[in-house]
Amino acid sequence: MAALLKGSRLYRIGIVILILGLAAAEGIYLVGERSSAEKKASEESGEVNSTIPYDKLKGADQNIEKTFGKNFVLLIYVERWWSALPAYQQLALIVAAVTILISLGCVVFAR
């Protein structure tokens, strides 16, 4: 009976952690969006586009694929996507991922 209560308690703790963590990640994201929008409104857009043309990227990706394989090219795309995200979005994703892992661990150990 005591083991059943401990499992039930751990399951509830996992659910509470999930709710609170996802709410915190959403709060981080919303606050970051608001400050980013205010920052863009106050600044003038004088940015220079410093991206590499697609033709050159395609050739480089093919060379990397030949040398290291398709998984490495996918890893490079994920790294480019991650580095292009603003800091508040990165933080919100990290908080959400850690929250999901911790709550999943609680739910699995509760059974």
C-alpha positions as CSV (number, residue, x, y, z in Angstrom):
1,M,0.0,0.0,0.0
2,A,2.8,2.4,0.8
3,A,4.6,1.7,-2.5
4,L,1.3,2.5,-4.3
5,L,1.0,5.9,-2.5
6,K,4.6,6.8,-3.2
7,G,4.1,6.0,-6.9
8,S,0.9,8.1,-7.0
9,R,2.7,11.0,-5.3
10,L,5.6,10.8,-7.7
11,Y,3.2,10.7,-10.6
12,R,1.5,13.9,-9.4
13,I,4.8,15.6,-8.8
14,G,5.8,14.8,-12.4
15,I,2.6,16.3,-13.7
16,V,3.0,19.4,-11.5
17,I,6.7,19.8,-12.7
18,L,5.5,19.5,-16.3
19,I,2.8,22.2,-15.9
20,L,5.0,24.6,-14.0
21,G,8.0,24.1,-16.3
22,L,6.0,24.6,-19.5
23,A,4.4,27.7,-18.0
24,A,7.8,29.0,-17.2
25,A,9.1,28.3,-20.7
26,E,6.0,30.1,-22.1
27,G,6.6,33.1,-19.8
28,I,10.2,33.3,-20.9
29,Y,9.2,33.2,-24.6
30,L,6.4,35.8,-24.2
31,V,8.7,38.2,-22.2
32,G,11.4,37.8,-24.8
33,E,9.0,38.4,-27.7
34,R,7.7,41.6,-26.1
35,S,11.2,43.0,-25.4
36,S,12.3,42.0,-28.9
37,A,9.3,43.7,-30.5
38,E,10.0,46.9,-28.4
39,K,13.6,46.8,-29.3
40,K,12.8,46.5,-33.0
41,A,10.4,49.3,-32.8
42,S,12.9,51.6,-31.2
43,E,15.8,50.8,-33.6
44,E,16.0,51.6,-37.3
45,S,16.6,48.6,-39.5
46,G,20.0,49.3,-41.0
47,E,21.1,45.7,-41.0
48,V,23.2,44.2,-43.8
49,N,22.3,40.8,-45.1
50,S,25.4,38.6,-44.4
51,T,24.0,35.3,-45.5
52,I,25.9,33.0,-47.9
53,P,24.2,32.4,-51.3
54,Y,22.4,29.1,-51.6
55,D,24.5,27.9,-54.5
56,K,27.7,28.1,-52.4
57,L,26.0,26.4,-49.5
58,K,24.6,23.6,-51.7
59,G,28.1,22.8,-53.0
60,A,29.6,22.9,-49.5
61,D,26.9,20.6,-48.2
62,Q,27.5,18.1,-51.0
63,N,31.2,18.1,-50.2
64,I,30.5,17.6,-46.5
65,E,28.0,14.8,-47.3
66,K,30.6,13.0,-49.4
67,T,33.2,13.2,-46.6
68,F,31.2,12.7,-43.4
69,G,27.7,11.5,-44.5
70,K,24.1,12.7,-44.4
71,N,23.8,12.7,-40.7
72,F,26.6,15.3,-40.3
73,V,24.9,17.6,-42.8
74,L,21.7,17.3,-40.8
75,L,23.7,18.1,-37.7
76,I,25.1,21.2,-39.4
77,Y,21.5,22.3,-40.4
78,V,20.3,21.9,-36.8
79,E,23.3,23.9,-35.5
80,R,22.6,26.7,-38.0
81,W,18.9,26.7,-37.0
82,W,19.8,26.8,-33.3
83,S,22.4,29.6,-33.7
84,A,19.8,31.7,-35.7
85,L,17.3,31.6,-32.8
86,P,17.3,34.5,-30.4
87,A,18.6,33.9,-26.9
88,Y,15.1,33.9,-25.3
89,Q,13.9,31.2,-27.7
90,Q,16.9,29.1,-27.0
91,L,16.3,29.4,-23.2
92,A,12.6,28.7,-23.5
93,L,13.4,25.5,-25.6
94,I,16.0,24.4,-23.0
95,V,13.6,24.9,-20.1
96,A,10.8,23.1,-21.9
97,A,13.0,20.1,-22.9
98,V,14.5,19.8,-19.3
99,T,11.0,20.0,-17.9
100,I,9.7,17.3,-20.2
101,L,12.6,15.0,-19.4
102,I,12.3,15.4,-15.6
103,S,8.5,15.0,-15.6
104,L,8.8,11.9,-17.9
105,G,11.3,10.5,-15.5
106,C,9.0,11.0,-12.5
107,V,6.0,9.4,-14.4
108,V,8.1,6.4,-15.5
109,F,9.5,5.8,-12.0
110,A,6.0,6.2,-10.5
111,R,4.9,3.0,-12.3
